[in-house]
Amino acid sequence: MKLNAFIVVMLISFCASAQTFDEKTTNASNVRLNVSNSGTYGNAFRGYRDGSGNPSGEYPAGSGIEHVFESGIWFGGLINGSTVAVSTASVDAPQGYSTGSAGFEFYPEVGATLKETSSLRNSPFYSPSAISHQDFIAVFSDENVQVPGTQTQIGSHIDPLYVEVTARSYNWNYSFSDFFVILDYEIENTGANTIDSAYFGLWANTVVRNINVTPAGSGGAAFYNKGGNGYFDSLQMAYCFDNNGDPGFTDSYVGQKFLGAEDKNGFHHPTSDARFKAHYNAWQFNSTSDPVYFQPTNDNTRYQKMTRGLNDQPCWDADNTTNPGCGTKSYQEQMKEAGNRSDLVYVGHFLNEEPGDKNKVSYAFIFATKQEDDNPNGVKNNVQQ
């Protein structure tokens, strides 16, 4: 019995010292977005599977209309101009985030939790330094090849970029701003190497379904393959809608939009910097053979997806009358058809990120209602707010 007790005590001590995954849900606005201290958003609908009921990316609050299965940041570049490395907070995974699994490569320090502050004086989280009615703040890094505080190897994570990210999310309860959550990042090169040709991206597996009508995950793959996707070049914003899953019960869109970036060379945005671009890419879940929509599974293919987007290619908005090699439908038209896709809005490139350099990048998750035009979901491509 003494030996067993000793083992239990040691296990408890080990678990207490290990990396802790922490998450909260926005509730100041009309958006219920799950935010973690490891650079992920959404909870892969875990809240409905484990009975907690915690939303993943619900809008409007209390509606049961979910929009985000899971999302996370990507950062990639060339270490000293040669070695390709991409660090990801989240990737395509049927069960979502899993500590130590391949693709989940950003971790906070042991014991570091997701900090909450508020600009509301009557809030228990009030802080004069808060930006919004509810700020979530996390600091995490890709420097570890083992889960902090454990001997667990992080799957396939062998070339860290050694970047530390301070991530902040902001949301407000004003009626004119309660449909979005702003994501603000500061990325610091804490290593000894220069990172060149660097790109930053917000990856998302957006799934728009009404879980009050169709329980989350019911029907297996058929639950997830009803989404339509698109991208507005002029807005640097991807979007997703329910093509034919719960028609009439999912009257909203979700978008992930790039807002702006800044580094030692100044402010960057495609509208003011011809060299700095915003790109869009998408792929089918678990697709390995499709020449266009293949799922990237290693640093090289992920960096490939981050350097040339679908919107950079001739077939993006062409058809067979202008470019026979594109077939009968443009990529834009194909994206709007029902499917289970992940997408990536990424920006760059950042030049010569030397040790100690920092850059800043901002995005937003934006939720909006559909414009009623009496057309089926699959052809409703306008939004209103």
JOBELSUL-V184768 format. One record per pair of residues at least 24 apart in sequence whose ideal C-beta (glycine too) atoms are under 10 Angstrom apart, sorted by sequence separation. I is the first residue (numbers start at 1). GAP is how many residues later the second one is. D is the distance in whole Angstrom. If there is no record, write none. Layout:
{{I GAP D} {I GAP D}}
//
This chain:
{{23 24 10} {31 24 9} {32 24 8} {33 24 5} {34 24 9} {42 24 9} {44 24 9} {45 24 6} {46 24 9} {69 24 10} {113 24 10} {114 24 5} {115 24 9} {140 24 7} {141 24 7} {163 24 5} {164 24 5} {226 24 9} {231 24 9} {236 24 9} {256 24 10} {281 24 5} {310 24 9} {32 25 7} {33 25 8} {42 25 9} {43 25 9} {44 25 6} {45 25 9} {69 25 10} {70 25 10} {72 25 8} {113 25 8} {114 25 10} {139 25 7} {140 25 6} {163 25 7} {164 25 8} {228 25 10} {230 25 9} {231 25 10} {232 25 9} {281 25 8} {310 25 8} {31 26 8} {32 26 4} {33 26 8} {42 26 4} {43 26 9} {44 26 5} {70 26 5} {112 26 8} {139 26 7} {140 26 9} {161 26 9} {162 26 9} {163 26 6} {164 26 5} {219 26 10} {279 26 9} {281 26 10} {31 27 7} {32 27 7} {41 27 6} {42 27 6} {43 27 7} {69 27 7} {70 27 7} {112 27 6} {138 27 8} {139 27 5} {140 27 7} {162 27 7} {163 27 7} {164 27 9} {227 27 10} {279 27 7} {281 27 8} {282 27 9} {283 27 9} {27 28 9} {30 28 9} {31 28 5} {32 28 9} {41 28 10} {42 28 4} {112 28 8} {138 28 8} {139 28 8} {161 28 8} {162 28 5} {163 28 8} {279 28 8} {281 28 5} {282 28 6} {25 29 6} {26 29 9} {30 29 6} {31 29 8} {32 29 5} {41 29 7} {42 29 5} {74 29 10} {137 29 7} {138 29 5} {161 29 9} {162 29 3} {279 29 7} {280 29 5} {281 29 6} {24 30 9} {25 30 6} {29 30 9} {30 30 5} {31 30 7} {32 30 8} {40 30 6} {41 30 4} {42 30 9} {75 30 10} {108 30 6} {109 30 7} {137 30 7} {138 30 8} {160 30 10} {161 30 7} {162 30 8} {277 30 10} {279 30 3} {280 30 6} {281 30 8} {23 31 8} {25 31 9} {26 31 10} {29 31 10} {30 31 5} {32 31 9} {40 31 7} {41 31 7} {72 31 9} {74 31 10} {75 31 9} {108 31 6} {109 31 8} {136 31 8} {137 31 5} {138 31 9} {160 31 8} {162 31 7} {208 31 10} {214 31 7} {278 31 8} {279 31 8} {280 31 5} {281 31 9} {25 32 10} {26 32 10} {29 32 8} {30 32 9} {39 32 9} {40 32 4} {41 32 9} {72 32 8} {74 32 10} {106 32 9} {108 32 5} {109 32 8} {136 32 7} {137 32 8} {161 32 8} {163 32 8} {206 32 8} {208 32 6} {210 32 8} {213 32 9} {214 32 6} {277 32 8} {279 32 6} {280 32 9} {25 33 9} {30 33 9} {39 33 5} {40 33 8} {72 33 9} {73 33 7} {107 33 6} {108 33 8} {135 33 6} {136 33 5} {162 33 9} {206 33 8} {207 33 8} {208 33 6} {209 33 6} {213 33 5} {236 33 8} {278 33 9} {279 33 6} {310 33 9} {27 34 7} {32 34 9} {33 34 9} {34 34 8} {36 34 10} {38 34 8} {39 34 5} {72 34 8} {106 34 5} {107 34 7} {135 34 7} {136 34 8} {161 34 6} {204 34 8} {206 34 4} {208 34 4} {212 34 9} {213 34 10} {236 34 6} {277 34 9} {309 34 10} {310 34 10} {26 35 9} {32 35 10} {33 35 7} {38 35 10} {39 35 9} {105 35 10} {106 35 7} {107 35 8} {109 35 10} {134 35 8} {135 35 6} {136 35 9} {163 35 9} {165 35 10} {205 35 9} {206 35 9} {207 35 9} {208 35 9} {210 35 8} {211 35 9} {213 35 9} {214 35 9} {236 35 9} {277 35 8} {309 35 8} {25 36 10} {31 36 9} {34 36 9} {35 36 10} {36 36 9} {39 36 9} {105 36 10} {106 36 5} {107 36 9} {112 36 9} {132 36 9} {134 36 8} {135 36 8} {202 36 9} {204 36 8} {209 36 5} {210 36 4} {213 36 5} {214 36 10} {234 36 9} {280 36 9} {309 36 9} {31 37 10} {34 37 9} {105 37 5} {106 37 9} {107 37 6} {110 37 10} {111 37 9} {131 37 7} {132 37 8} {133 37 8} {134 37 5} {161 37 8} {163 37 10} {208 37 7} {209 37 6} {210 37 10} {212 37 8} {213 37 8} {233 37 9} {234 37 9} {309 37 8} {33 38 9} {105 38 10} {106 38 9} {110 38 5} {111 38 8} {130 38 10} {131 38 10} {132 38 4} {133 38 7} {134 38 8} {207 38 9} {208 38 8} {210 38 9} {211 38 10} {293 38 9} {306 38 7} {105 39 8} {107 39 9} {109 39 6} {110 39 4} {131 39 5} {132 39 6} {133 39 5} {134 39 8} {210 39 4} {292 39 7} {305 39 6} {307 39 9} {338 39 9} {56 40 9} {105 40 9} {107 40 6} {108 40 8} {109 40 9} {110 40 9} {130 40 9} {132 40 5} {133 40 5} {209 40 9} {210 40 5} {306 40 5} {338 40 7} {107 41 5} {131 41 9} {132 41 9} {133 41 8} {209 41 6} {210 41 9} {236 41 9} {237 41 9} {293 41 8} {305 41 8} {306 41 9} {307 41 8} {337 41 8} {107 42 9} {132 42 10} {208 42 5} {210 42 10} {236 42 4} {238 42 6} {240 42 10} {292 42 9} {293 42 9} {302 42 9} {306 42 7} {307 42 8} {336 42 7} {104 43 9} {208 43 10} {235 43 9} {236 43 9} {237 43 9} {238 43 9} {306 43 9} {336 43 8} {133 44 9} {208 44 7} {236 44 9} {238 44 8} {336 44 10} {132 45 9} {133 45 9} {136 45 9} {208 45 7} {233 45 8} {336 45 7} {44 46 9} {49 46 9} {100 46 8} {101 46 10} {208 46 6} {233 46 10} {293 46 9} {295 46 10} {296 46 10} {49 47 10} {100 47 5} {107 47 8} {134 47 9} {135 47 10} {136 47 10} {137 47 10} {139 47 9} {141 47 9} {143 47 7} {206 47 9} {207 47 9} {231 47 9} {233 47 8} {295 47 7} {39 48 9} {40 48 10} {41 48 9} {42 48 8} {99 48 6} {106 48 10} {142 48 10} {143 48 7} {206 48 5} {231 48 9} {232 48 9} {293 48 7} {296 48 9} {39 49 9} {40 49 5} {41 49 8} {44 49 8} {46 49 8} {105 49 6} {132 49 9} {135 49 9} {139 49 10} {141 49 7} {142 49 10} {206 49 9} {231 49 4} {282 49 9} {293 49 10} {332 49 10} {39 50 3} {40 50 5} {44 50 8} {45 50 10} {46 50 6} {100 50 8} {104 50 7} {105 50 9} {107 50 10} {132 50 8} {141 50 10} {204 50 8} {206 50 8} {230 50 9} {231 50 9} {38 51 6} {39 51 7} {44 51 6} {45 51 8} {46 51 8} {89 51 8} {99 51 9} {101 51 10} {102 51 10} {103 51 9} {104 51 8} {105 51 9} {106 51 10} {117 51 9} {119 51 10} {131 51 9} {204 51 10} {229 51 9} {231 51 8} {280 51 10} {38 52 8} {44 52 2} {100 52 4} {102 52 8} {103 52 7} {105 52 5} {120 52 10} {204 52 5} {230 52 9} {282 52 9} {287 52 10} {36 53 9} {43 53 7} {44 53 7} {89 53 9} {99 53 7} {100 53 7} {101 53 8} {102 53 3} {103 53 8} {104 53 9} {114 53 9} {115 53 9} {116 53 10} {119 53 9} {120 53 8} {131 53 8} {203 53 9} {229 53 6} {282 53 6} {287 53 9} {36 54 9} {42 54 8} {43 54 8} {44 54 9} {87 54 9} {88 54 9} {100 54 6} {101 54 5} {102 54 4} {103 54 9} {106 54 10} {202 54 5} {285 54 8} {286 54 8} {287 54 9} {42 55 9} {87 55 4} {99 55 9} {100 55 7} {101 55 9} {102 55 7} {105 55 8} {109 55 10} {114 55 9} {201 55 10} {202 55 9} {280 55 9} {284 55 6} {285 55 4} {40 56 8} {86 56 10} {87 56 9} {105 56 10} {202 56 8} {283 56 10} {284 56 7} {285 56 7} {40 57 6} {85 57 9} {98 57 9} {100 57 9} {106 57 9} {108 57 10} {201 57 9} {282 57 9} {284 57 6} {285 57 6} {106 58 9} {200 58 9} {283 58 7} {284 58 8} {38 59 7} {106 59 7} {225 59 9} {282 59 5} {283 59 6} {225 60 8} {282 60 7} {283 60 8} {36 61 7} {38 61 9} {106 61 9} {200 61 7} {224 61 7} {281 61 9} {282 61 4} {283 61 9} {281 62 7} {282 62 7} {34 63 10} {280 63 7} {281 63 5} {282 63 10} {40 64 8} {221 64 8} {280 64 7} {281 64 8} {39 65 9} {198 65 9} {221 65 9} {279 65 8} {280 65 6} {281 65 7} {38 66 7} {39 66 9} {40 66 8} {279 66 8} {280 66 8} {38 67 9} {39 67 4} {73 67 9} {75 67 7} {278 67 7} {279 67 5} {38 68 5} {39 68 9} {278 68 7} {279 68 7} {37 69 9} {38 69 6} {39 69 9} {73 69 10} {88 69 9} {277 69 9} {278 69 5} {279 69 8} {36 70 10} {37 70 9} {38 70 6} {87 70 8} {277 70 7} {278 70 9} {37 71 5} {276 71 7} {277 71 7} {36 72 9} {37 72 10} {85 72 10} {87 72 9} {276 72 7} {277 72 8} {85 73 9} {86 73 9} {87 73 7} {179 73 9} {183 73 9} {238 73 10} {275 73 10} {276 73 8} {23 74 9} {38 74 10} {85 74 4} {87 74 5} {183 74 10} {187 74 10} {275 74 8} {276 74 9} {37 75 6} {84 75 8} {85 75 7} {86 75 8} {87 75 9} {180 75 9} {182 75 10} {184 75 9} {236 75 10} {276 75 10} {21 76 7} {37 76 6} {38 76 9} {83 76 6} {85 76 5} {87 76 7} {89 76 9} {183 76 9} {185 76 9} {186 76 9} {187 76 9} {233 76 10} {275 76 9} {21 77 10} {37 77 4} {85 77 10} {180 77 8} {182 77 7} {201 77 10} {270 77 8} {21 78 6} {36 78 7} {37 78 8} {83 78 10} {85 78 10} {87 78 9} {89 78 9} {199 78 9} {201 78 8} {203 78 9} {231 78 8} {233 78 6} {269 78 9} {20 79 10} {35 79 7} {201 79 10} {231 79 8} {232 79 10} {233 79 10} {268 79 8} {19 80 7} {79 80 7} {199 80 8} {201 80 8} {205 80 7} {231 80 6} {268 80 9} {18 81 9} {19 81 9} {35 81 10} {79 81 9} {268 81 10} {79 82 7} {268 82 8} {21 83 10} {78 83 10} {79 83 9} {233 83 9} {77 84 6} {233 84 9} {76 85 8} {231 85 9} {265 85 8} {21 86 9} {22 86 8} {75 86 6} {77 86 9} {261 86 6} {264 86 9} {265 86 7} {20 87 10} {21 87 9} {256 87 8} {258 87 6} {260 87 9} {261 87 8} {263 87 6} {264 87 9} {265 87 9} {19 88 5} {20 88 8} {75 88 6} {256 88 9} {257 88 7} {258 88 8} {259 88 10} {263 88 8} {264 88 9} {19 89 7} {20 89 10} {22 89 10} {24 89 9} {256 89 5} {258 89 6} {261 89 8} {263 89 10} {264 89 9} {19 90 8} {20 90 7} {22 90 8} {23 90 10} {24 90 5} {28 90 8} {75 90 8} {255 90 9} {263 90 8} {264 90 9} {19 91 6} {20 91 6} {22 91 4} {23 91 7} {24 91 10} {28 91 10} {268 91 9} {18 92 7} {19 92 9} {20 92 8} {21 92 10} {22 92 4} {24 92 6} {28 92 8} {73 92 7} {264 92 10} {268 92 10} {17 93 6} {18 93 9} {19 93 9} {20 93 7} {21 93 9} {22 93 9} {243 93 7} {244 93 10} {245 93 8} {264 93 6} {267 93 9} {268 93 9} {16 94 9} {17 94 8} {20 94 10} {73 94 7} {243 94 7} {244 94 5} {263 94 7} {264 94 8} {265 94 9} {16 95 9} {28 95 9} {240 95 10} {241 95 9} {243 95 4} {263 95 7} {264 95 8} {239 96 10} {242 96 9} {243 96 8} {262 96 9} {263 96 4} {238 97 9} {262 97 6} {263 97 7} {40 98 10} {261 98 6} {262 98 4} {263 98 9} {35 99 10} {37 99 9} {39 99 7} {203 99 9} {261 99 6} {262 99 8} {36 100 9} {37 100 9} {38 100 7} {40 100 10} {103 100 10} {231 100 9} {260 100 8} {261 100 5} {262 100 9} {35 101 5} {37 101 4} {39 101 6} {201 101 9} {231 101 8} {240 101 8} {260 101 8} {261 101 7} {35 102 10} {36 102 7} {37 102 8} {38 102 6} {39 102 10} {203 102 9} {230 102 7} {259 102 8} {260 102 5} {261 102 10} {29 103 9} {33 103 9} {35 103 8} {37 103 6} {39 103 9} {199 103 10} {203 103 10} {229 103 9} {230 103 10} {240 103 8} {258 103 8} {259 103 4} {260 103 9} {28 104 7} {29 104 8} {36 104 9} {199 104 8} {201 104 9} {231 104 8} {239 104 9} {258 104 8} {259 104 6} {28 105 4} {29 105 8} {201 105 6} {229 105 9} {230 105 6} {238 105 5} {257 105 9} {258 105 6} {259 105 6} {26 106 10} {27 106 10} {28 106 4} {197 106 9} {199 106 10} {200 106 9} {229 106 4} {230 106 6} {238 106 8} {257 106 6} {258 106 9} {26 107 10} {27 107 7} {28 107 9} {199 107 4} {228 107 7} {229 107 7} {238 107 5} {256 107 6} {257 107 5} {26 108 6} {85 108 10} {198 108 9} {199 108 7} {227 108 10} {228 108 5} {229 108 9} {237 108 7} {256 108 8} {257 108 8} {25 109 10} {96 109 9} {197 109 10} {227 109 10} {228 109 7} {229 109 10} {236 109 7} {255 109 8} {256 109 6} {257 109 6} {24 110 9} {26 110 7} {73 110 8} {75 110 9} {83 110 9} {85 110 8} {197 110 8} {227 110 10} {228 110 6} {229 110 8} {255 110 7} {256 110 8} {25 111 9} {92 111 9} {227 111 7} {228 111 8} {236 111 8} {254 111 7} {255 111 4} {24 112 6} {71 112 9} {73 112 7} {75 112 6} {77 112 10} {79 112 8} {80 112 10} {81 112 9} {91 112 7} {93 112 9} {226 112 5} {227 112 6} {229 112 5} {231 112 8} {254 112 7} {255 112 8} {23 113 9} {80 113 5} {81 113 7} {84 113 9} {85 113 10} {86 113 9} {88 113 9} {89 113 10} {90 113 7} {92 113 6} {225 113 6} {226 113 8} {227 113 7} {228 113 9} {229 113 9} {230 113 9} {253 113 8} {254 113 6} {255 113 7} {22 114 10} {24 114 10} {73 114 9} {79 114 5} {80 114 6} {81 114 9} {82 114 9} {89 114 8} {90 114 9} {91 114 9} {225 114 6} {226 114 8} {227 114 6} {229 114 6} {231 114 8} {253 114 7} {254 114 8} {23 115 10} {78 115 10} {79 115 8} {80 115 8} {81 115 5} {86 115 9} {88 115 7} {90 115 8} {224 115 9} {225 115 4} {252 115 6} {253 115 5} {22 116 8} {77 116 10} {78 116 9} {79 116 6} {80 116 8} {81 116 8} {224 116 4} {225 116 9} {227 116 10} {252 116 6} {253 116 8} {61 117 9} {77 117 9} {78 117 7} {79 117 8} {223 117 9} {224 117 9} {251 117 10} {252 117 5} {253 117 7} {60 118 9} {77 118 4} {78 118 5} {222 118 9} {251 118 6} {252 118 7} {253 118 10} {59 119 9} {60 119 8} {76 119 9} {77 119 6} {78 119 5} {221 119 7} {251 119 5} {59 120 7} {75 120 9} {77 120 6} {78 120 8} {250 120 9} {251 120 10} {19 121 10} {59 121 10} {76 121 9} {77 121 3} {251 121 8} {59 122 10} {76 122 7} {77 122 7} {95 122 10} {75 123 7} {76 123 5} {77 123 9} {94 123 10} {57 124 9} {75 124 7} {76 124 8} {19 125 8} {74 125 8} {75 125 5} {76 125 8} {21 126 10} {39 126 6} {41 126 10} {74 126 7} {75 126 8} {94 126 10} {237 126 9} {251 126 9} {19 127 10} {38 127 10} {40 127 10} {73 127 7} {74 127 4} {94 127 9} {236 127 9} {237 127 9} {239 127 8} {241 127 10} {250 127 7} {253 127 9} {19 128 5} {20 128 9} {39 128 6} {41 128 8} {73 128 7} {74 128 8} {242 128 9} {248 128 10} {253 128 9} {255 128 8} {18 129 7} {19 129 4} {20 129 9} {38 129 9} {72 129 9} {73 129 6} {74 129 5} {237 129 7} {239 129 9} {241 129 7} {247 129 7} {248 129 8} {251 129 9} {253 129 9} {18 130 7} {19 130 5} {37 130 8} {72 130 8} {73 130 7} {94 130 9} {247 130 5} {253 130 5} {17 131 9} {18 131 4} {19 131 7} {36 131 9} {71 131 7} {72 131 6} {235 131 9} {246 131 9} {247 131 9} {252 131 8} {253 131 10} {17 132 5} {18 132 5} {35 132 8} {71 132 6} {72 132 8} {244 132 7} {245 132 8} {253 132 10} {16 133 9} {17 133 8} {18 133 10} {19 133 9} {35 133 10} {70 133 9} {71 133 4} {72 133 9} {207 133 8} {243 133 9} {244 133 6} {247 133 10} {252 133 10} {15 134 9} {18 134 8} {35 134 5} {70 134 8} {71 134 7} {207 134 10} {243 134 6} {244 134 6} {14 135 8} {15 135 9} {69 135 8} {70 135 5} {71 135 8} {205 135 8} {206 135 8} {242 135 6} {243 135 5} {14 136 8} {33 136 8} {35 136 10} {68 136 6} {69 136 4} {70 136 9} {205 136 8} {206 136 8} {241 136 7} {242 136 9} {243 136 9} {14 137 10} {67 137 9} {68 137 8} {69 137 7} {70 137 9} {204 137 10} {205 137 5} {206 137 7} {241 137 9} {243 137 9} {33 138 8} {68 138 6} {69 138 4} {204 138 7} {205 138 8} {242 138 9} {32 139 10} {67 139 6} {68 139 7} {69 139 10} {203 139 6} {204 139 6} {241 139 7} {31 140 6} {41 140 8} {66 140 9} {67 140 7} {68 140 9} {69 140 9} {159 140 7} {203 140 7} {204 140 8} {241 140 8} {29 141 9} {30 141 9} {66 141 7} {67 141 5} {156 141 9} {158 141 9} {202 141 9} {203 141 5} {204 141 8} {28 142 9} {29 142 4} {41 142 8} {66 142 7} {67 142 9} {156 142 7} {157 142 9} {201 142 10} {202 142 7} {203 142 8} {239 142 9} {241 142 9} {26 143 7} {28 143 5} {29 143 6} {30 143 8} {65 143 7} {66 143 6} {156 143 8} {201 143 5} {202 143 5} {203 143 8} {26 144 9} {27 144 8} {28 144 6} {29 144 6} {39 144 10} {65 144 8} {66 144 8} {201 144 6} {202 144 7} {239 144 8} {24 145 9} {26 145 5} {28 145 5} {29 145 8} {30 145 9} {64 145 9} {65 145 5} {66 145 6} {199 145 10} {200 145 10} {201 145 3} {202 145 9} {27 146 9} {28 146 9} {29 146 10} {35 146 8} {39 146 9} {64 146 5} {65 146 8} {66 146 10} {200 146 6} {201 146 7} {30 147 10} {31 147 7} {33 147 10} {57 147 9} {63 147 8} {64 147 5} {65 147 8} {69 147 9} {199 147 5} {200 147 6} {201 147 9} {29 148 7} {30 148 4} {31 148 7} {33 148 5} {35 148 9} {63 148 10} {64 148 3} {65 148 9} {69 148 10} {199 148 7} {200 148 7} {29 149 4} {30 149 6} {31 149 7} {32 149 10} {57 149 8} {59 149 10} {63 149 8} {64 149 7} {198 149 10} {199 149 4} {200 149 9} {228 149 8} {28 150 8} {29 150 7} {30 150 10} {31 150 6} {33 150 10} {57 150 9} {62 150 10} {64 150 10} {66 150 7} {198 150 6} {199 150 6} {200 150 7} {228 150 6} {29 151 7} {56 151 9} {57 151 9} {64 151 10} {197 151 7} {198 151 6} {199 151 7} {226 151 9} {228 151 9} {230 151 7} {29 152 7} {64 152 9} {197 152 5} {198 152 4} {226 152 10} {228 152 9} {28 153 9} {58 153 9} {196 153 8} {197 153 8} {198 153 8} {228 153 8} {196 154 8} {197 154 7} {198 154 9} {26 155 6} {56 155 9} {69 155 7} {195 155 8} {196 155 7} {197 155 9} {198 155 5} {55 156 9} {195 156 10} {196 156 6} {197 156 10} {194 157 10} {195 157 8} {196 157 7} {69 158 10} {194 158 6} {195 158 4} {196 158 10} {194 159 7} {195 159 8} {198 159 10} {200 159 8} {202 159 9} {206 159 9} {208 159 10} {56 160 8} {67 160 10} {193 160 9} {194 160 5} {195 160 9} {200 160 10} {201 160 9} {41 161 9} {44 161 8} {189 161 10} {193 161 9} {194 161 7} {198 161 8} {200 161 5} {202 161 5} {204 161 8} {41 162 10} {42 162 8} {45 162 8} {191 162 10} {192 162 10} {193 162 7} {195 162 8} {201 162 9} {202 162 9} {39 163 10} {40 163 10} {41 163 8} {42 163 8} {44 163 10} {48 163 6} {187 163 9} {192 163 6} {194 163 9} {200 163 9} {202 163 9} {42 164 9} {45 164 9} {47 164 10} {189 164 5} {191 164 6} {42 165 9} {188 165 9} {189 165 7} {190 165 8} {191 165 10} {45 166 8} {49 166 10} {187 166 8} {189 166 6} {190 166 8} {48 167 7} {49 167 7} {188 167 9} {189 167 7} {190 167 10} {48 168 4} {49 168 7} {188 168 7} {189 168 5} {190 168 10} {47 169 8} {48 169 7} {188 169 7} {189 169 8} {208 169 9} {45 170 9} {46 170 9} {48 170 10} {187 170 9} {188 170 5} {189 170 9} {45 171 4} {46 171 10} {187 171 7} {188 171 8} {44 172 9} {45 172 6} {68 172 9} {186 172 6} {187 172 5} {44 173 9} {67 173 7} {186 173 8} {187 173 8} {67 174 9} {185 174 9} {186 174 5} {187 174 7} {67 175 9} {185 175 7} {186 175 8} {184 176 7} {185 176 5} {65 177 9} {184 177 8} {185 177 7} {45 178 9} {183 178 9} {184 178 5} {185 178 8} {45 179 10} {183 179 7} {184 179 8} {182 180 7} {183 180 5} {184 180 9} {65 181 8} {182 181 8} {183 181 7} {64 182 10} {181 182 9} {182 182 5} {183 182 7} {67 183 9} {71 183 10} {181 183 7} {182 183 8} {65 184 7} {66 184 9} {180 184 5} {181 184 5} {182 184 10} {64 185 8} {65 185 6} {67 185 7} {71 185 7} {180 185 6} {181 185 8} {63 186 9} {64 186 9} {65 186 8} {67 186 8} {68 186 6} {179 186 10} {180 186 5} {181 186 9} {63 187 9} {65 187 6} {67 187 4} {179 187 7} {180 187 7} {63 188 9} {66 188 9} {67 188 9} {68 188 9} {179 188 5} {180 188 9} {63 189 8} {65 189 10} {178 189 9} {179 189 6} {163 190 8} {179 190 9} {92 191 8} {94 191 9} {60 192 8} {92 192 10} {93 192 10} {94 192 9} {161 192 9} {166 192 9} {170 192 10} {59 193 6} {92 193 6} {162 193 9} {59 194 9} {92 194 7} {103 194 8} {163 194 10} {164 194 9} {166 194 9} {168 194 9} {169 194 10} {170 194 9} {171 194 9} {59 195 7} {92 195 10} {102 195 8} {103 195 10} {163 195 10} {169 195 10} {102 196 9} {163 196 10} {165 196 10} {169 196 9} {57 197 7} {103 199 9} {92 203 6} {91 204 9} {92 204 9} {91 205 8} {92 205 9} {180 205 9} {91 206 8} {179 206 6} {88 208 10} {176 209 9} {86 210 9} {88 211 9} {91 211 8} {86 212 8} {87 212 9} {86 213 5} {84 214 9} {85 214 6} {86 214 8} {88 214 7} {41 215 9} {84 215 5} {85 215 10} {86 215 9} {87 215 9} {69 216 10} {83 216 9} {84 216 6} {86 216 4} {84 217 10} {85 217 10} {86 217 5} {84 218 9} {85 218 8} {86 218 10} {84 219 5} {86 219 9} {84 220 9} {86 220 7} {33 221 10} {74 222 10} {31 223 9} {76 223 7} {84 223 10} {78 225 8} {76 226 6} {77 226 8} {76 227 5} {74 228 7} {76 228 10} {74 229 10} {76 229 9} {77 229 9} {76 230 5} {74 231 9} {75 231 9} {76 231 9} {74 232 7} {92 248 9} {92 249 10} {92 250 5} {91 251 8} {90 252 10} {74 270 7} {76 270 9} {69 271 9} {71 271 9} {75 271 9} {77 271 8} {78 271 9} {81 271 9} {70 272 9} {71 272 10} {74 272 7} {76 272 9} {77 272 8} {69 273 9} {73 273 10} {75 273 10} {76 273 10} {77 273 7} {77 274 10} {75 275 10} {77 275 10} {77 276 7} {75 278 10} {75 284 10} {75 286 9} {73 288 9} {73 290 9} {71 292 10} {71 294 8} {68 297 7} {67 298 8} {68 299 10} {67 300 7} {65 302 9} {59 306 9} {59 307 10} {60 307 8} {57 308 7} {59 308 4} {58 309 9} {59 309 9} {60 309 9} {57 310 8} {59 310 9} {42 323 10} {41 324 7} {33 332 6} {31 334 7} {33 334 9} {31 335 9} {31 336 6} {30 337 8} {29 338 9} {26 339 10}}
//
